[in-house]
């Protein structure tokens, strides 16, 4: 396991949402210090090609008169929302700008690069941000978040049936996770795991007395019962705005491509947690943990290579046994001692390769040793450039107090 790529110049975004379809990662919206989020400008969509590591900004859609489409035909620019993929289409829900929240469901079609707003029935969840979303079967499950209409944190579960487009409140049993927002959720083995997030001592109300729960809790999707497993290993510090993901479809990869047979099954069915922030400690993290749901054991892992800087509110997406991590907020490395609360919005892209190929390791050696590449095959020189050449679509660095 090794951090293999660090490229600057990508989208400078915080609290964005992203999903992978085929070889492309689509990143929607997010916050950037200095921008104005009071108005309903149409959301931006950045696309990362996971093969050549190039970012592009999709052009905004226009009507037949050449006018850029606005809300409600397309989503307004927002942060704290979620995006999921179902049958090669992307569904975005929730989030907010600086003036309002949204609970409309939007669908983005990667083939036509167009937005639609599906008709839904049932009891639509209250508008919120900082919630989580998981697709399990033909359902999208929403958990938690901060519901501004009632000014409360949530610990409710709602489900959208993609086949019928019907929302329903999910009645669960047992003790649910505490009220929270900016946690993370992942599904594995028929369960929805919840870890981290920000709560309040007076939950569900928001009194500014924050709490950071270190428990991992799961909902059994068959019985709808919440469980708190007995944990072993090194448990991560409670945090919010972290990344949580699993290695997807490793068994399918075995069948589809003999070249990936060297991946060890130890990477299958593990949940990975990276980074985040604890407000009580005022500490950002860049640690990486694994959680094994079969043994209920946490492990702190230290991949080879230089890790990303400590950060929160980034996005992490796993594609073909590689974790693509981008954006987020970090403490400013150039801030004076008396200004240590100064933050920087990141525009970098990192790749964690769970089992790097020999070619990848050779390329890293060539780069590290600054070996002359003129005699190498054209295809190999192309790969080296892709792994080392920065992107060029972001604005200059912004700071936040």
TORKOL-4160 file (C-alpha; in steps of 0.2 Angstrom, whole numbers, padded with zeros to 4 digits, m for minus):
401
<pt num="1" X="0000" Y="0000" Z="0000"/>
<pt num="2" X="0008" Y="0016" Z="m0006"/>
<pt num="3" X="0004" Y="0035" Z="m0009"/>
<pt num="4" X="0009" Y="0036" Z="m0027"/>
<pt num="5" X="0002" Y="0052" Z="m0034"/>
<pt num="6" X="0001" Y="0070" Z="m0027"/>
<pt num="7" X="m0005" Y="0083" Z="m0040"/>
<pt num="8" X="m0009" Y="0101" Z="m0037"/>
<pt num="9" X="m0020" Y="0112" Z="m0048"/>
<pt num="10" X="m0037" Y="0102" Z="m0047"/>
<pt num="11" X="m0053" Y="0110" Z="m0041"/>
<pt num="12" X="m0051" Y="0119" Z="m0025"/>
<pt num="13" X="m0066" Y="0113" Z="m0015"/>
<pt num="14" X="m0073" Y="0109" Z="0002"/>
<pt num="15" X="m0088" Y="0099" Z="0007"/>
<pt num="16" X="m0091" Y="0094" Z="m0011"/>
<pt num="17" X="m0098" Y="0077" Z="m0016"/>
<pt num="18" X="m0092" Y="0065" Z="m0029"/>
<pt num="19" X="m0095" Y="0048" Z="m0036"/>
<pt num="20" X="m0087" Y="0037" Z="m0049"/>
<pt num="21" X="m0095" Y="0030" Z="m0065"/>
<pt num="22" X="m0085" Y="0019" Z="m0076"/>
<pt num="23" X="m0067" Y="0027" Z="m0077"/>
<pt num="24" X="m0073" Y="0045" Z="m0072"/>
<pt num="25" X="m0075" Y="0053" Z="m0055"/>
<pt num="26" X="m0089" Y="0067" Z="m0055"/>
<pt num="27" X="m0087" Y="0080" Z="m0042"/>
<pt num="28" X="m0102" Y="0091" Z="m0038"/>
<pt num="29" X="m0101" Y="0109" Z="m0030"/>
<pt num="30" X="m0093" Y="0112" Z="m0014"/>
<pt num="31" X="m0087" Y="0127" Z="m0005"/>
<pt num="32" X="m0072" Y="0138" Z="m0009"/>
<pt num="33" X="m0067" Y="0153" Z="0002"/>
<pt num="34" X="m0070" Y="0169" Z="m0006"/>
<pt num="35" X="m0084" Y="0164" Z="m0017"/>
<pt num="36" X="m0102" Y="0171" Z="m0014"/>
<pt num="37" X="m0114" Y="0157" Z="m0010"/>
<pt num="38" X="m0129" Y="0168" Z="m0007"/>
<pt num="39" X="m0137" Y="0166" Z="m0024"/>
<pt num="40" X="m0144" Y="0151" Z="m0034"/>
<pt num="41" X="m0130" Y="0150" Z="m0047"/>
<pt num="42" X="m0130" Y="0133" Z="m0056"/>
<pt num="43" X="m0119" Y="0120" Z="m0048"/>
<pt num="44" X="m0102" Y="0116" Z="m0056"/>
<pt num="45" X="m0097" Y="0099" Z="m0061"/>
<pt num="46" X="m0078" Y="0094" Z="m0061"/>
<pt num="47" X="m0073" Y="0077" Z="m0069"/>
<pt num="48" X="m0057" Y="0067" Z="m0065"/>
<pt num="49" X="m0051" Y="0054" Z="m0078"/>
<pt num="50" X="m0044" Y="0041" Z="m0067"/>
<pt num="51" X="m0033" Y="0034" Z="m0081"/>
<pt num="52" X="m0024" Y="0050" Z="m0085"/>
<pt num="53" X="m0027" Y="0060" Z="m0069"/>
<pt num="54" X="m0033" Y="0075" Z="m0078"/>
<pt num="55" X="m0047" Y="0086" Z="m0071"/>
<pt num="56" X="m0059" Y="0096" Z="m0082"/>
<pt num="57" X="m0074" Y="0107" Z="m0079"/>
<pt num="58" X="m0090" Y="0103" Z="m0088"/>
<pt num="59" X="m0098" Y="0118" Z="m0097"/>
<pt num="60" X="m0114" Y="0124" Z="m0090"/>
<pt num="61" X="m0130" Y="0118" Z="m0099"/>
<pt num="62" X="m0140" Y="0131" Z="m0109"/>
<pt num="63" X="m0158" Y="0131" Z="m0115"/>
<pt num="64" X="m0163" Y="0133" Z="m0134"/>
<pt num="65" X="m0160" Y="0152" Z="m0132"/>
<pt num="66" X="m0142" Y="0150" Z="m0126"/>
<pt num="67" X="m0146" Y="0155" Z="m0108"/>
<pt num="68" X="m0138" Y="0146" Z="m0094"/>
<pt num="69" X="m0150" Y="0135" Z="m0085"/>
<pt num="70" X="m0154" Y="0140" Z="m0067"/>
<pt num="71" X="m0162" Y="0133" Z="m0052"/>
<pt num="72" X="m0174" Y="0124" Z="m0050"/>
<pt num="73" X="m0171" Y="0116" Z="m0068"/>
<pt num="74" X="m0153" Y="0112" Z="m0061"/>
<pt num="75" X="m0146" Y="0112" Z="m0044"/>
<pt num="76" X="m0140" Y="0128" Z="m0036"/>
<pt num="77" X="m0121" Y="0128" Z="m0031"/>
<pt num="78" X="m0120" Y="0120" Z="m0013"/>
<pt num="79" X="m0110" Y="0111" Z="0000"/>
<pt num="80" X="m0114" Y="0098" Z="0013"/>
<pt num="81" X="m0124" Y="0088" Z="0000"/>
<pt num="82" X="m0123" Y="0069" Z="m0005"/>
<pt num="83" X="m0121" Y="0061" Z="m0022"/>
<pt num="84" X="m0123" Y="0042" Z="m0026"/>
<pt num="85" X="m0123" Y="0031" Z="m0042"/>
<pt num="86" X="m0137" Y="0020" Z="m0047"/>
<pt num="87" X="m0137" Y="0011" Z="m0064"/>
<pt num="88" X="m0124" Y="0023" Z="m0071"/>
<pt num="89" X="m0134" Y="0038" Z="m0066"/>
<pt num="90" X="m0130" Y="0050" Z="m0052"/>
<pt num="91" X="m0142" Y="0056" Z="m0039"/>
<pt num="92" X="m0139" Y="0071" Z="m0028"/>
<pt num="93" X="m0149" Y="0076" Z="m0013"/>
<pt num="94" X="m0148" Y="0089" Z="0001"/>
<pt num="95" X="m0135" Y="0102" Z="0005"/>
<pt num="96" X="m0136" Y="0121" Z="0006"/>
<pt num="97" X="m0129" Y="0138" Z="0001"/>
<pt num="98" X="m0126" Y="0152" Z="0013"/>
<pt num="99" X="m0145" Y="0157" Z="0013"/>
<pt num="100" X="m0155" Y="0141" Z="0011"/>
<pt num="101" X="m0156" Y="0122" Z="0011"/>
<pt num="102" X="m0163" Y="0110" Z="m0002"/>
<pt num="103" X="m0172" Y="0093" Z="m0002"/>
<pt num="104" X="m0176" Y="0091" Z="m0020"/>
<pt num="105" X="m0169" Y="0076" Z="m0028"/>
<pt num="106" X="m0158" Y="0079" Z="m0044"/>
<pt num="107" X="m0152" Y="0066" Z="m0057"/>
<pt num="108" X="m0136" Y="0069" Z="m0067"/>
<pt num="109" X="m0134" Y="0058" Z="m0083"/>
<pt num="110" X="m0115" Y="0056" Z="m0087"/>
<pt num="111" X="m0120" Y="0051" Z="m0105"/>
<pt num="112" X="m0129" Y="0067" Z="m0109"/>
<pt num="113" X="m0121" Y="0078" Z="m0096"/>
<pt num="114" X="m0138" Y="0084" Z="m0092"/>
<pt num="115" X="m0149" Y="0087" Z="m0076"/>
<pt num="116" X="m0166" Y="0081" Z="m0072"/>
<pt num="117" X="m0178" Y="0082" Z="m0057"/>
<pt num="118" X="m0187" Y="0066" Z="m0055"/>
<pt num="119" X="m0204" Y="0066" Z="m0048"/>
<pt num="120" X="m0205" Y="0058" Z="m0031"/>
<pt num="121" X="m0218" Y="0052" Z="m0019"/>
<pt num="122" X="m0220" Y="0048" Z="m0001"/>
<pt num="123" X="m0213" Y="0058" Z="0014"/>
<pt num="124" X="m0198" Y="0068" Z="0008"/>
<pt num="125" X="m0185" Y="0071" Z="0022"/>
<pt num="126" X="m0183" Y="0088" Z="0029"/>
<pt num="127" X="m0169" Y="0099" Z="0020"/>
<pt num="128" X="m0152" Y="0096" Z="0028"/>
<pt num="129" X="m0134" Y="0096" Z="0026"/>
<pt num="130" X="m0120" Y="0086" Z="0033"/>
<pt num="131" X="m0130" Y="0069" Z="0031"/>
<pt num="132" X="m0124" Y="0053" Z="0023"/>
<pt num="133" X="m0131" Y="0043" Z="0009"/>
<pt num="134" X="m0128" Y="0024" Z="0004"/>
<pt num="135" X="m0135" Y="0014" Z="m0010"/>
<pt num="136" X="m0140" Y="m0003" Z="m0005"/>
<pt num="137" X="m0150" Y="m0014" Z="m0017"/>
<pt num="138" X="m0162" Y="m0002" Z="m0026"/>
<pt num="139" X="m0163" Y="0010" Z="m0011"/>
<pt num="140" X="m0153" Y="0026" Z="m0006"/>
<pt num="141" X="m0153" Y="0027" Z="0013"/>
<pt num="142" X="m0151" Y="0044" Z="0021"/>
<pt num="143" X="m0145" Y="0046" Z="0039"/>
<pt num="144" X="m0142" Y="0061" Z="0051"/>
<pt num="145" X="m0137" Y="0078" Z="0046"/>
<pt num="146" X="m0143" Y="0095" Z="0052"/>
<pt num="147" X="m0161" Y="0100" Z="0049"/>
<pt num="148" X="m0162" Y="0118" Z="0048"/>
<pt num="149" X="m0181" Y="0120" Z="0048"/>
<pt num="150" X="m0182" Y="0113" Z="0066"/>
<pt num="151" X="m0164" Y="0118" Z="0070"/>
<pt num="152" X="m0159" Y="0101" Z="0076"/>
<pt num="153" X="m0147" Y="0087" Z="0073"/>
<pt num="154" X="m0154" Y="0071" Z="0066"/>
<pt num="155" X="m0152" Y="0052" Z="0069"/>
<pt num="156" X="m0166" Y="0047" Z="0058"/>
<pt num="157" X="m0165" Y="0035" Z="0043"/>
<pt num="158" X="m0175" Y="0038" Z="0027"/>
<pt num="159" X="m0175" Y="0028" Z="0011"/>
<pt num="160" X="m0178" Y="0032" Z="m0007"/>
<pt num="161" X="m0184" Y="0017" Z="m0018"/>
<pt num="162" X="m0175" Y="0021" Z="m0035"/>
<pt num="163" X="m0187" Y="0009" Z="m0044"/>
<pt num="164" X="m0203" Y="0018" Z="m0038"/>
<pt num="165" X="m0195" Y="0035" Z="m0033"/>
<pt num="166" X="m0205" Y="0034" Z="m0017"/>
<pt num="167" X="m0197" Y="0041" Z="0000"/>
<pt num="168" X="m0201" Y="0033" Z="0016"/>
<pt num="169" X="m0196" Y="0035" Z="0034"/>
<pt num="170" X="m0187" Y="0019" Z="0040"/>
<pt num="171" X="m0193" Y="0013" Z="0057"/>
<pt num="172" X="m0177" Y="0006" Z="0066"/>
<pt num="173" X="m0175" Y="m0004" Z="0082"/>
<pt num="174" X="m0162" Y="m0003" Z="0096"/>
<pt num="175" X="m0152" Y="0012" Z="0101"/>
<pt num="176" X="m0148" Y="0023" Z="0085"/>
<pt num="177" X="m0131" Y="0032" Z="0084"/>
<pt num="178" X="m0132" Y="0049" Z="0093"/>
<pt num="179" X="m0139" Y="0065" Z="0084"/>
<pt num="180" X="m0125" Y="0071" Z="0072"/>
<pt num="181" X="m0119" Y="0079" Z="0056"/>
<pt num="182" X="m0104" Y="0077" Z="0045"/>
<pt num="183" X="m0101" Y="0059" Z="0050"/>
<pt num="184" X="m0098" Y="0045" Z="0037"/>
<pt num="185" X="m0107" Y="0030" Z="0031"/>
<pt num="186" X="m0103" Y="0014" Z="0021"/>
<pt num="187" X="m0112" Y="m0001" Z="0017"/>
<pt num="188" X="m0104" Y="m0019" Z="0018"/>
<pt num="189" X="m0111" Y="m0036" Z="0022"/>
<pt num="190" X="m0129" Y="m0030" Z="0021"/>
<pt num="191" X="m0125" Y="m0017" Z="0035"/>
<pt num="192" X="m0124" Y="0002" Z="0035"/>
<pt num="193" X="m0110" Y="0007" Z="0046"/>
<pt num="194" X="m0109" Y="0024" Z="0054"/>
<pt num="195" X="m0094" Y="0032" Z="0061"/>
<pt num="196" X="m0089" Y="0049" Z="0067"/>
<pt num="197" X="m0098" Y="0066" Z="0066"/>
<pt num="198" X="m0102" Y="0081" Z="0076"/>
<pt num="199" X="m0115" Y="0080" Z="0090"/>
<pt num="200" X="m0120" Y="0091" Z="0104"/>
<pt num="201" X="m0121" Y="0089" Z="0123"/>
<pt num="202" X="m0139" Y="0095" Z="0122"/>
<pt num="203" X="m0143" Y="0085" Z="0106"/>
<pt num="204" X="m0154" Y="0086" Z="0096"/>
<pt num="205" X="m0152" Y="0105" Z="0099"/>
<pt num="206" X="m0137" Y="0114" Z="0093"/>
<pt num="207" X="m0129" Y="0123" Z="0108"/>
<pt num="208" X="m0111" Y="0125" Z="0102"/>
<pt num="209" X="m0106" Y="0112" Z="0115"/>
<pt num="210" X="m0099" Y="0099" Z="0103"/>
<pt num="211" X="m0097" Y="0080" Z="0105"/>
<pt num="212" X="m0086" Y="0068" Z="0094"/>
<pt num="213" X="m0091" Y="0050" Z="0097"/>
<pt num="214" X="m0078" Y="0037" Z="0093"/>
<pt num="215" X="m0090" Y="0023" Z="0092"/>
<pt num="216" X="m0094" Y="0013" Z="0076"/>
<pt num="217" X="m0112" Y="0008" Z="0074"/>
<pt num="218" X="m0121" Y="m0002" Z="0061"/>
<pt num="219" X="m0139" Y="m0004" Z="0055"/>
<pt num="220" X="m0144" Y="m0022" Z="0049"/>
<pt num="221" X="m0154" Y="m0018" Z="0034"/>
<pt num="222" X="m0163" Y="m0035" Z="0035"/>
<pt num="223" X="m0169" Y="m0033" Z="0053"/>
<pt num="224" X="m0168" Y="m0014" Z="0054"/>
<pt num="225" X="m0159" Y="m0016" Z="0071"/>
<pt num="226" X="m0145" Y="m0005" Z="0077"/>
<pt num="227" X="m0129" Y="m0014" Z="0084"/>
<pt num="228" X="m0114" Y="m0008" Z="0093"/>
<pt num="229" X="m0101" Y="m0021" Z="0091"/>
<pt num="230" X="m0088" Y="m0025" Z="0104"/>
<pt num="231" X="m0072" Y="m0017" Z="0097"/>
<pt num="232" X="m0054" Y="m0022" Z="0098"/>
<pt num="233" X="m0038" Y="m0014" Z="0091"/>
<pt num="234" X="m0033" Y="0004" Z="0090"/>
<pt num="235" X="m0049" Y="0015" Z="0089"/>
<pt num="236" X="m0048" Y="0032" Z="0080"/>
<pt num="237" X="m0051" Y="0048" Z="0089"/>
<pt num="238" X="m0069" Y="0054" Z="0087"/>
<pt num="239" X="m0069" Y="0066" Z="0072"/>
<pt num="240" X="m0080" Y="0074" Z="0058"/>
<pt num="241" X="m0078" Y="0078" Z="0040"/>
<pt num="242" X="m0067" Y="0063" Z="0037"/>
<pt num="243" X="m0067" Y="0050" Z="0022"/>
<pt num="244" X="m0074" Y="0033" Z="0024"/>
<pt num="245" X="m0074" Y="0020" Z="0010"/>
<pt num="246" X="m0072" Y="0002" Z="0006"/>
<pt num="247" X="m0063" Y="m0007" Z="m0009"/>
<pt num="248" X="m0077" Y="m0011" Z="m0021"/>
<pt num="249" X="m0081" Y="m0026" Z="m0031"/>
<pt num="250" X="m0064" Y="m0035" Z="m0029"/>
<pt num="251" X="m0072" Y="m0052" Z="m0033"/>
<pt num="252" X="m0079" Y="m0045" Z="m0049"/>
<pt num="253" X="m0061" Y="m0039" Z="m0053"/>
<pt num="254" X="m0054" Y="m0056" Z="m0051"/>
<pt num="255" X="m0067" Y="m0063" Z="m0064"/>
<pt num="256" X="m0065" Y="m0048" Z="m0076"/>
<pt num="257" X="m0046" Y="m0046" Z="m0077"/>
<pt num="258" X="m0033" Y="m0059" Z="m0073"/>
<pt num="259" X="m0020" Y="m0045" Z="m0071"/>
<pt num="260" X="m0027" Y="m0041" Z="m0054"/>
<pt num="261" X="m0026" Y="m0058" Z="m0046"/>
<pt num="262" X="m0011" Y="m0053" Z="m0036"/>
<pt num="263" X="m0022" Y="m0042" Z="m0025"/>
<pt num="264" X="m0024" Y="m0050" Z="m0008"/>
<pt num="265" X="m0041" Y="m0054" Z="m0002"/>
<pt num="266" X="m0036" Y="m0045" Z="0014"/>
<pt num="267" X="m0041" Y="m0029" Z="0006"/>
<pt num="268" X="m0058" Y="m0035" Z="0003"/>
<pt num="269" X="m0072" Y="m0031" Z="0015"/>
<pt num="270" X="m0062" Y="m0018" Z="0025"/>
<pt num="271" X="m0068" Y="m0001" Z="0028"/>
<pt num="272" X="m0055" Y="0013" Z="0027"/>
<pt num="273" X="m0056" Y="0030" Z="0037"/>
<pt num="274" X="m0045" Y="0044" Z="0032"/>
<pt num="275" X="m0042" Y="0061" Z="0040"/>
<pt num="276" X="m0055" Y="0073" Z="0048"/>
<pt num="277" X="m0056" Y="0085" Z="0062"/>
<pt num="278" X="m0059" Y="0085" Z="0081"/>
<pt num="279" X="m0066" Y="0103" Z="0086"/>
<pt num="280" X="m0063" Y="0099" Z="0105"/>
<pt num="281" X="m0044" Y="0095" Z="0101"/>
<pt num="282" X="m0044" Y="0108" Z="0087"/>
<pt num="283" X="m0034" Y="0095" Z="0077"/>
<pt num="284" X="m0034" Y="0090" Z="0059"/>
<pt num="285" X="m0029" Y="0072" Z="0055"/>
<pt num="286" X="m0021" Y="0063" Z="0040"/>
<pt num="287" X="m0021" Y="0046" Z="0048"/>
<pt num="288" X="m0028" Y="0030" Z="0040"/>
<pt num="289" X="m0037" Y="0017" Z="0049"/>
<pt num="290" X="m0045" Y="0000" Z="0043"/>
<pt num="291" X="m0060" Y="m0008" Z="0051"/>
<pt num="292" X="m0064" Y="m0026" Z="0049"/>
<pt num="293" X="m0082" Y="m0029" Z="0051"/>
<pt num="294" X="m0079" Y="m0048" Z="0052"/>
<pt num="295" X="m0068" Y="m0047" Z="0067"/>
<pt num="296" X="m0074" Y="m0029" Z="0073"/>
<pt num="297" X="m0055" Y="m0024" Z="0074"/>
<pt num="298" X="m0048" Y="m0007" Z="0071"/>
<pt num="299" X="m0030" Y="m0005" Z="0064"/>
<pt num="300" X="m0020" Y="0010" Z="0061"/>
<pt num="301" X="m0011" Y="0008" Z="0045"/>
<pt num="302" X="0004" Y="0017" Z="0038"/>
<pt num="303" X="0006" Y="0016" Z="0019"/>
<pt num="304" X="0023" Y="0019" Z="0011"/>
<pt num="305" X="0025" Y="0036" Z="0003"/>
<pt num="306" X="0021" Y="0054" Z="0008"/>
<pt num="307" X="0003" Y="0056" Z="0014"/>
<pt num="308" X="m0009" Y="0070" Z="0011"/>
<pt num="309" X="m0008" Y="0085" Z="0023"/>
<pt num="310" X="m0020" Y="0084" Z="0038"/>
<pt num="311" X="m0037" Y="0089" Z="0032"/>
<pt num="312" X="m0056" Y="0088" Z="0034"/>
<pt num="313" X="m0070" Y="0090" Z="0022"/>
<pt num="314" X="m0061" Y="0081" Z="0008"/>
<pt num="315" X="m0068" Y="0067" Z="m0004"/>
<pt num="316" X="m0061" Y="0050" Z="m0005"/>
<pt num="317" X="m0067" Y="0038" Z="m0019"/>
<pt num="318" X="m0061" Y="0020" Z="m0022"/>
<pt num="319" X="m0059" Y="0014" Z="m0040"/>
<pt num="320" X="m0050" Y="m0002" Z="m0045"/>
<pt num="321" X="m0040" Y="m0004" Z="m0029"/>
<pt num="322" X="m0035" Y="0014" Z="m0029"/>
<pt num="323" X="m0041" Y="0028" Z="m0017"/>
<pt num="324" X="m0043" Y="0045" Z="m0026"/>
<pt num="325" X="m0043" Y="0059" Z="m0012"/>
<pt num="326" X="m0045" Y="0077" Z="m0017"/>
<pt num="327" X="m0049" Y="0094" Z="m0009"/>
<pt num="328" X="m0053" Y="0098" Z="0009"/>
<pt num="329" X="m0047" Y="0111" Z="0022"/>
<pt num="330" X="m0030" Y="0110" Z="0030"/>
<pt num="331" X="m0021" Y="0121" Z="0043"/>
<pt num="332" X="m0011" Y="0134" Z="0033"/>
<pt num="333" X="0007" Y="0129" Z="0034"/>
<pt num="334" X="0013" Y="0147" Z="0032"/>
<pt num="335" X="0002" Y="0154" Z="0046"/>
<pt num="336" X="0011" Y="0163" Z="0060"/>
<pt num="337" X="0011" Y="0155" Z="0078"/>
<pt num="338" X="m0003" Y="0167" Z="0083"/>
<pt num="339" X="m0013" Y="0163" Z="0068"/>
<pt num="340" X="m0013" Y="0144" Z="0069"/>
<pt num="341" X="m0032" Y="0144" Z="0066"/>
<pt num="342" X="m0029" Y="0150" Z="0048"/>
<pt num="343" X="m0035" Y="0137" Z="0035"/>
<pt num="344" X="m0032" Y="0134" Z="0017"/>
<pt num="345" X="m0044" Y="0126" Z="0004"/>
<pt num="346" X="m0034" Y="0112" Z="m0005"/>
<pt num="347" X="m0034" Y="0110" Z="m0024"/>
<pt num="348" X="m0023" Y="0094" Z="m0023"/>
<pt num="349" X="m0027" Y="0076" Z="m0029"/>
<pt num="350" X="m0019" Y="0061" Z="m0020"/>
<pt num="351" X="m0019" Y="0043" Z="m0025"/>
<pt num="352" X="m0017" Y="0028" Z="m0013"/>
<pt num="353" X="m0013" Y="0012" Z="m0022"/>
<pt num="354" X="m0018" Y="m0003" Z="m0012"/>
<pt num="355" X="m0007" Y="m0015" Z="m0021"/>
<pt num="356" X="0004" Y="m0005" Z="m0033"/>
<pt num="357" X="0011" Y="m0014" Z="m0049"/>
<pt num="358" X="0029" Y="m0016" Z="m0052"/>
<pt num="359" X="0028" Y="m0003" Z="m0066"/>
<pt num="360" X="0021" Y="0010" Z="m0054"/>
<pt num="361" X="0035" Y="0007" Z="m0042"/>
<pt num="362" X="0047" Y="0008" Z="m0056"/>
<pt num="363" X="0040" Y="0025" Z="m0062"/>
<pt num="364" X="0041" Y="0031" Z="m0044"/>
<pt num="365" X="0059" Y="0027" Z="m0043"/>
<pt num="366" X="0062" Y="0035" Z="m0060"/>
<pt num="367" X="0054" Y="0051" Z="m0053"/>
<pt num="368" X="0063" Y="0051" Z="m0036"/>
<pt num="369" X="0080" Y="0048" Z="m0044"/>
<pt num="370" X="0077" Y="0060" Z="m0058"/>
<pt num="371" X="0082" Y="0047" Z="m0071"/>
<pt num="372" X="0083" Y="0053" Z="m0089"/>
<pt num="373" X="0067" Y="0047" Z="m0098"/>
<pt num="374" X="0071" Y="0051" Z="m0116"/>
<pt num="375" X="0075" Y="0033" Z="m0120"/>
<pt num="376" X="0059" Y="0026" Z="m0112"/>
<pt num="377" X="0044" Y="0020" Z="m0123"/>
<pt num="378" X="0032" Y="0034" Z="m0127"/>
<pt num="379" X="0018" Y="0025" Z="m0118"/>
<pt num="380" X="0029" Y="0025" Z="m0102"/>
<pt num="381" X="0034" Y="0043" Z="m0104"/>
<pt num="382" X="0015" Y="0047" Z="m0105"/>
<pt num="383" X="0011" Y="0038" Z="m0089"/>
<pt num="384" X="0026" Y="0047" Z="m0080"/>
<pt num="385" X="0019" Y="0064" Z="m0086"/>
<pt num="386" X="0001" Y="0059" Z="m0080"/>
<pt num="387" X="0008" Y="0055" Z="m0063"/>
<pt num="388" X="0018" Y="0070" Z="m0061"/>
<pt num="389" X="0011" Y="0085" Z="m0071"/>
<pt num="390" X="0000" Y="0096" Z="m0061"/>
<pt num="391" X="m0018" Y="0100" Z="m0066"/>
<pt num="392" X="m0021" Y="0119" Z="m0071"/>
<pt num="393" X="m0040" Y="0123" Z="m0067"/>
<pt num="394" X="m0040" Y="0130" Z="m0050"/>
<pt num="395" X="m0038" Y="0148" Z="m0044"/>
<pt num="396" X="m0024" Y="0155" Z="m0033"/>
<pt num="397" X="m0024" Y="0149" Z="m0014"/>
<pt num="398" X="m0037" Y="0156" Z="m0003"/>
<pt num="399" X="m0036" Y="0157" Z="0016"/>
<pt num="400" X="m0050" Y="0157" Z="0029"/>
<pt num="401" X="m0049" Y="0163" Z="0047"/>
